[in-house]
Structures are given as structure tokens and as C-alpha cells.
Amino acid sequence: MSDLSVSELSDLIAPSAAGALVAPAVSGAVAGLGVAMPMGAMSVLLLQEAMRSRRAAAAAAAGIAVVDLGYAAVATVFGPWVAAHVGPVEAWVRLAAAAVLLAIAARGLRATREPVPGAPAPPVTAPVPGGSGGRAGAAFARYVGLTAVNPTTALYFAALTTAQGASLRSGAAGAAFLTGVGLASLLWQQLLVVVGSLAASRISDAVRVRTFRLGYGLVAAYALTIAFPLP
């Protein structure tokens, strides 16, 4: 009789425990999409990376997702601390991030400028700083660095996790939340890679150059928007 009671109790507890993890997992997925889906500078750069090399872009997408997951993990454990210590220097970090993005945009636009008559045309697949677009390891490291200098992501997750309070402090709920964040961010970034790769195979070199110019122009504009207000 006692064995039956234990069995019945396990049947009742298991679905309840599993159901309790669904909410933080869904919350994490929504949070991951919330930080990944807005078409900012990183999305534009990732699309352009995919137009050069799908393999490198896939690695770059993984790098972005790793940083999102890392920031979410830090915020889950130290949410109030992150908000208190990153907030005061946010403006300076934003300014540094804007400077990096402006440098990338300037180099990218220079690589796609009109060639001087009689001079060889610049390569359409000119790489951005950090190495060849076909080197997956270099692309991964480059995009980890570019994503990590944006303090908005850290503050975003700090605000979310602080608002949810102790509900994410337990190991299982926190792990479910982080799993949702990581998977959602990774899947969205890889979707951008597929879109960029498909677009590259269907447009001419001339259109691709114009696309790159537009993309780098958007990166420069985005850099200016995050730089202000100045510290």
C-alpha cells in the first residue's frame, strides 16, 4: 500500500515539477527574442557576414547568442548588482561601443567605394575588421567582442531578472530561464544567417555592393543613436 502511495505521489509531483519549469523557460525565450529580434547594428552585420560566408556567419551567430546567454546568466544571479554597477558607467560604455561601430562602418563603406577609373575594383566580399569572413573562429571571436561591449543587453536582463525576484533564484527555474534565452537567441540569429545566405545567392554583385553600403550606413546611424546623450 505504501509503495502504491509513493508511486501515485511521484506521478502527481512529476508533472507539477515539469509544469513549473515551463513558465521560466517561456519567459526566457521571450526575453531572448526581445533582445535578439530588434534589427540593430549586430543584425545588419550578421546579414552581411552571411552574404560573404555562411559558415563564418553561423559561427558569428553562435557568438552573439553566447554573449546573450552569458549576460542573462550574470543577471539571473547578480541582477541588482549589475543594475547598480553597470548603470553609472552605461553612458561611457555606450560611447565606446559607438566608436567601435563607427570604425566598422567607415571601413566597410571605404571597402565598397567606387573604384578609380583604370584601377581594379575592390572585392565585394571585403572583410570587416578581425580577419577573413571565411574564418569561423575569427568571426565567432569578433562577434562575441562586438556584442559584449553593448551595456544595454546587460541592463535589459538585469531589469527582467530583478523584476521576477526570487522566482529565478532556484537552480531549476534559473536553468530553464537561461535555456529559453540561449535557444531563442541562437535560433533567431541562425535565421538571419539563412536569410542573408539566400539573399546572397539571388542578387548580383552590383546590388550586393549597394546592400553593403546601405547596411554600413545603418550601422553608422545606429552607432550615433546609442552614443547620445553623451556622458
Secondary structure by P-SEA (a helix, b strand, c coil): caaaaaaaaaaaaaaaaaaaaaaaaaaaaaaaaaacccccaaaaaaaaaaaccaaaaaaaaaaaaaaaaaaaaaaaacaaaaaaacccaaaaaaaaaaaaaaaaaaaaaaaacccccccccccccccccccccccaaaaaaaaaaaaaacaaaaaaaaaaaaaaccccccaaaaaaaaaaaaaaaaaaaaaaaaaaaaaaacccaaaaaaaaaaaaaaaaaaaaaaacccc
